[in-house]
Structures are given as structure tokens and as C-alpha cells.
């Protein structure tokens, strides 16, 4: 048995020559994956799962959450064993790791079904012509369909998924995936440089197919797709059993992954301790930097900062901006993070949980971008929606995204990581739905204001007064948010966001702003006079894709749920999340009502494009359960389906409210 080093990451693991046992001749391995000439699909799949010596790393072309083609690198696939005398929702299913594992950050996905079935023929260009196309079209992420008359083009058939030559893997372990263009350019250059094109021809053919679109005709409509495209990867809702199974595999491969590991919150807290102890090596000042002042750092925009801060002298600025002026470009986010973490550890903190400074927050603070151009533009500006708290998985993702940003800014990996726009697009907005989540989000926002502005600033005074009232009336707020559900947290955040927008906008135009009084929100909730503001259409609704990617062999995505074998006796119902999130328009229509109010006694719920009843809970709440009778609708809606459901819910909800107008409203405090 070979002895491996204490590898900390899979990037280092796959570089080990004792792992890369086929380096001298990858063709020995790739011959098995040649479509039509290698093993049968099921036989090959079994060989993959039974193999213990060969490194198991595979490329799959799938759609991301914006319906764009991405190539993901999945490795260490393993089947969850079936235990005698026990039932499990995971038994017999196959899972793999997506991307690298860094300490306690691990992304587990369900291994796509029928991975090694041969796809339909795809006409592709030669290797040089493919590279030349990308060079001539810098904005193209893939090649358009190749005409039959194109010179030197050939038809190629490959399997849906492909084994990756091990020496390429270390540079490919990004969990957010690669565009076909990026995947091609990274790998083809290395294969050519090392003279491995011929022995890796099966893998090169797969890349050519993955980079080349085909035309798919549906009725009278023609769209672009890919011969090997798979639906979006399924990320399971982890429980202790699945976590333990996958964690055991990773711990065996990476025995050193926790040698420097701390976990998400501890990693943030360590940064604050290091700053306090003046031992942070990554935020070290040169002599030139130490002499910088805010007016020297931002000579053209310092006046705007003074305006927002309501001060007239540089000496009155919050300490944060003095420190940012001295920091280098790649240190900016880390400096803000250290201030926020130090604030959360202080006795006056509104929330003791450290705020993760994501890219939106960092950009807002360092560019003085406190107010967007429109009140519905919630992707920028300083307001509660920029706080991306969420569960631990969401916090891990935000921290991981921020760390990639730090790496790009420091230029240590350059173009090996995605650019800033891609990272910003990768931010997932989390909207609180319970009282506890709402309180944490608002508390973090209050701490953000306390760091960005002086203690005597109007915003800090307004929020402190609001927080005092919030703490006084917690029991009533718990009732109206969690029990009666009279008001939704998103409307409270939206009201505060609008108040801030118009205050900042007035200050920016150098007119007298209205006095901010967030306590009115709580007062209006108390007297049942709070009017939920309209939500911006882009708050929850997914962006429309530029084109529709339809797998040639199927036209529907499987629901994101753990499957149960037909013979299983498992009866536990599991939560099914909607990858598109809750529909803000439906939430607006249902304000003050339960879903059952509109579904019972009001006629048939509209049908989806498959002719089956729509599930209002899955789309309005962003989640439902696996045993729902309308589980067929547990998938993101098309635009037509979404409009159809929104219109029906609006009409029905209006009818229900009209019928209730003559009924007295119960008094919860009576």
C-alpha cells in the first residue's frame, strides 16, 4: 500500500506522482472511454465505481443557475451503500465532490445519471481551427453549430462525461465551473506543450464536442444546445448520514486538510485577533502607503465622501476610511472584514455573528457607492439587502467567493480564477423568512452602519433608536412574523431600503433630506397600519437566459431531491428547494393570507406546461416537500408559466380578501 503525503487540498493530491499513475501513457485509461470502441456504458460505470487505484476525475457539461453552459469537474464518485435492516433516502445513489476541498468547505453533488452513454453525432472543427475561432471571437464562450459544408470539419461521437488526464486536474478544481472556452484554452495549451495531444485524443474530442453547439428544433422553433449537455447539477440537502459518507472519503484522501483549518466563523475571528495583535502579514503597509491619507487616495471623490458623511474635515472621517486609504488594492476587502469582525466582538454590537464582507459590500464602501440610480436597483447601494447572511452553507459560499476576489486582487493566480464580474454574478442573495433570520440581518446591517459612519451620524442615530424599539417589542414581532405571518421580513427590509435610498439621494443632490425615523416601521406594525411596499421585480425573479439550453435527450430537469428506490420503505418527506428562490410577485399577492386560503374552494389551480397542477408553495415560498401531490411542478417555471400562476393567484387572493372584508380581524393581544 502506497503512503501519501498529508495533502491539504485535492489540488495538491492530484499533483502527487503516486496518484497520477497513468502519466506516462493516458491512452491506456482513455481507450475505455472512447464511444463505440470501449466498454458498454453500464459496465464502464461499474468499473469506475469499483476502481480503487485509478484517480477518478470526470468532466461534465451542465447548465448553471442562469441556464448557461459550464464544464464542471467532479471527482471521487461513490455509491451510498444499502444497509441490511436500515432504510435511507440515499441508499444506492451516487455522489461526488465538485471542485476542490479547502478545509471544511466541500461541495457535494449527485453524480449525473447515464454518464457514459454515447451522445449524438456533433460536427466539430479541427483543433487549430477551434483555437483560432476563440482568438478571433474574444467574447464567445463556445462555438456555434458547424455547417456540414465547413472545410476540414468532421462528425464526432463521444460519451456524455469524460475522464480527465490527472496532470490537468489541479488547475481545474473550481466548483463554479468553466465556460467551454476557458476549459478548452486551459487544457489544449498544456496538452500541446507536453506533446500529449495524440495519447489524449479521446479527451480532446470530448472537449471539441463540449465547445460546439448543435441546432435543436422544437416545433417551429430552433434553438442552440449541446449534444452532451446535462441539466443543472443536483446539490442534495445534506444530513448526518450523507455528510459522514462523503467526509470519510475526503478525510482519507486529505489527512492534512485541517492542519491549518478553522472553519468559517473561526477563520473570520482569527483575522480580527491577528489585526488586534498587529500580526496580520497580508495587511502590511509600505512606507509610501503609510503616508497616504483619504484626500490623497481619493482626490477627486473625497468631496462626495464628505457629503455623505456630513462632515467638512478629513480628521472627522471614520477610522475605516483612514485605514482604507493606507491599504493596497488587494487588501481593501480584508481591511473592511477586520473592522466588521472587530465590531461584532465589541460590547455594543447589534449582532455577535461576524458579517461576511461580500463583493457588493466591499465595492459599495470603497467606491462610496451608497445609493443606486433607481430605488428598485437593490444590487448596489447601502441597504439591508446587501447583507448575505443565510445558513452556514450560504455563509461558506460568500466567504469562499470573497477569498477568490482577494486572490484575484493580489494577482497570485491571475486568469486561473474567474474575473470580478463572474464573482459578482456568483453572489446568491439570501432573503430572511423568519424572525431570527430577520433580526440577524438587521443587526449586521446596523453594525455595518456603525463602521462606515461616525457614531453621531444621522443614520446611526436612526438605527440605534429603531433597534431599541425592536428589542422592546420582540414578542409581538415574533408573533406577526412567525406565527400570524401578517407581515413578511422582506417588506420590512424593503421599507428600510426605500427610506435609505431617498435619504442618500437627497444628500447626494445637496438638498435637505427628511429626518430618518425607522421606528415608524415598528409603530405601524403594532397598530396594524404597516403597508407592505411593492417589491422590485428583480428581487427574486431569475434573469431570462439569452437562449434556452435543452438537452437533446430530455426536455425537463429532475427536481432537486433525494430519490427513493421503488422498493424502499422509507417514508420520510424531505424539503425540496426551488433553485430560482421564492417568487416575489406571488409573495406580494399572498400578503396576509395563507396558501390554503387561495387553494381551497376557489376552483382548480392552473396547470403547468405538462398539464399537471402547479404547486403554489414551491414557487411562492421557494420550497416544498418531496411527498407533495403536485411534485411534478417542483421545477423552475418558464416565463409563460410564471405569468399564468401570478395572474391566477392575484385574482384569487383579491377575491378572498373581498370575501373577508365583512369579517372582524382578531386582536392577538386581546
ZIJOMO-V949300 format. One record per backbone hydrogen bond with DSSP energy under -0.5 kcal/mol. CO is the residue of the C=O (numbers start at 1). NH is the residue of the N-H. Records with the same first field share a line. If there is no record, write none. Layout:
# ZIJOMO-V949300
CO = NH  NH
This chain:
# ZIJOMO-V949300
2 = 4
5 = 7
7 = 256
8 = 103
9 = 13
10 = 14
12 = 16
13 = 16
16 = 19  20
19 = 21
20 = 23
22 = 25
25 = 28
26 = 29  30
27 = 31
29 = 32
30 = 33
31 = 34
32 = 39
34 = 37  38
40 = 44
41 = 45
42 = 46
43 = 47
44 = 48
45 = 49
46 = 50
47 = 51
55 = 57
56 = 76
57 = 164
58 = 74
59 = 162
60 = 62  72
61 = 230
62 = 70
64 = 67
68 = 64
70 = 62  72
71 = 178
72 = 60  74
73 = 99
74 = 58
75 = 97
78 = 95
79 = 81
80 = 92
81 = 83
83 = 86
88 = 91
90 = 93
93 = 80
94 = 111
95 = 78
96 = 109
97 = 75  99
100 = 102
101 = 103
102 = 105
104 = 106
105 = 102
106 = 108
107 = 98
109 = 96
114 = 117
115 = 161
117 = 160
122 = 124  156
123 = 146
124 = 154
126 = 130
127 = 131
128 = 132
129 = 133
130 = 134
131 = 135
132 = 136
133 = 137
137 = 140
141 = 181
143 = 213
147 = 150
150 = 153
154 = 124
156 = 122
158 = 119
160 = 61
162 = 59
165 = 168  169
166 = 169  170
168 = 171
169 = 172  173
172 = 174
173 = 100  175
174 = 177
178 = 71
179 = 183
180 = 184
181 = 185
182 = 186
183 = 187
184 = 188
185 = 189
186 = 190
187 = 191
188 = 192
189 = 193
190 = 194
191 = 196
192 = 195
196 = 200
198 = 201
200 = 204
201 = 205
202 = 206
203 = 207
204 = 208
205 = 209
206 = 210
207 = 211
209 = 212
211 = 143  213
214 = 225
216 = 218  223
217 = 219
218 = 221
221 = 218
223 = 216
225 = 214
226 = 229  552
230 = 63
233 = 235
234 = 110  236
236 = 238
239 = 243
240 = 244
241 = 245
242 = 246
243 = 247
244 = 248
245 = 249
246 = 250
247 = 251
248 = 252
249 = 253
250 = 254
254 = 257
256 = 259
263 = 267
264 = 268
265 = 269
266 = 270
267 = 271
268 = 272
269 = 273
270 = 274
271 = 275
272 = 276
273 = 277
274 = 279  280
275 = 278
279 = 281
280 = 283
281 = 284
286 = 290
287 = 291
289 = 292
293 = 296  297
294 = 298
296 = 299
298 = 302
301 = 304  305
302 = 306
303 = 307
304 = 308
305 = 309
306 = 310  311
307 = 310
313 = 316
314 = 317
318 = 321  322
319 = 323
320 = 324
321 = 325
322 = 326
323 = 326  327
328 = 331  332
329 = 332
331 = 335
332 = 336
333 = 337
334 = 338
335 = 339
336 = 340
337 = 341
338 = 342
339 = 343
340 = 344
341 = 345
343 = 346
346 = 349
355 = 357
356 = 358
358 = 362
359 = 363
360 = 364
361 = 365
362 = 366
363 = 367
364 = 369
365 = 368
368 = 370
369 = 381
370 = 382
374 = 377
376 = 378
377 = 380
381 = 383
383 = 386
384 = 387
386 = 388
387 = 389
391 = 395
392 = 396
393 = 397
394 = 398
395 = 399
396 = 400
397 = 401
398 = 402
399 = 403
400 = 404
401 = 405
402 = 406
403 = 407
404 = 408
405 = 409
406 = 410
407 = 411  412  413
408 = 411
413 = 416
414 = 417
419 = 423
420 = 424
421 = 425
422 = 426
424 = 427
427 = 429
429 = 431
430 = 432
434 = 438
435 = 439
436 = 440
437 = 441
438 = 442
439 = 443
440 = 444
441 = 445
442 = 446
443 = 447
444 = 448
445 = 449
446 = 450
447 = 451
448 = 452
449 = 453
454 = 457
457 = 461
458 = 462
459 = 463
460 = 464
461 = 465
462 = 466
463 = 467
464 = 468
465 = 469
466 = 470
467 = 471
468 = 472
469 = 473
471 = 474
473 = 477
474 = 478
475 = 479
476 = 480
477 = 481
478 = 482  483
479 = 483  484  485
480 = 486  487
485 = 592
488 = 491  492
489 = 493
490 = 494
491 = 495
492 = 496
493 = 497
494 = 498
495 = 499
496 = 500
497 = 501
498 = 502
499 = 503
500 = 504
501 = 505
502 = 506
503 = 507
504 = 508
505 = 509
506 = 511
507 = 510
511 = 513
517 = 520
518 = 521  522
519 = 523
520 = 524
521 = 525
522 = 526
523 = 527
524 = 529  530
525 = 528
530 = 532
536 = 539
537 = 541
547 = 549
548 = 550
549 = 551
551 = 554
559 = 561
565 = 568
574 = 626
575 = 577
576 = 624
577 = 579
578 = 581
582 = 584
583 = 587
584 = 588
585 = 589
586 = 590
588 = 591
590 = 593
594 = 597  598
595 = 598  599
596 = 600
599 = 601
606 = 614
608 = 611
612 = 608
614 = 616
615 = 619
616 = 620
617 = 621  622  623
619 = 583
622 = 578
624 = 576
625 = 628
628 = 631
630 = 633
631 = 634
633 = 635
638 = 642
639 = 643
640 = 644
641 = 645
642 = 646
643 = 647
644 = 648
645 = 649
646 = 650
647 = 651
648 = 652
649 = 653
650 = 654
651 = 655
652 = 656
653 = 657
654 = 658
655 = 659
656 = 660
657 = 661
658 = 661
660 = 663
664 = 666
666 = 668
667 = 670
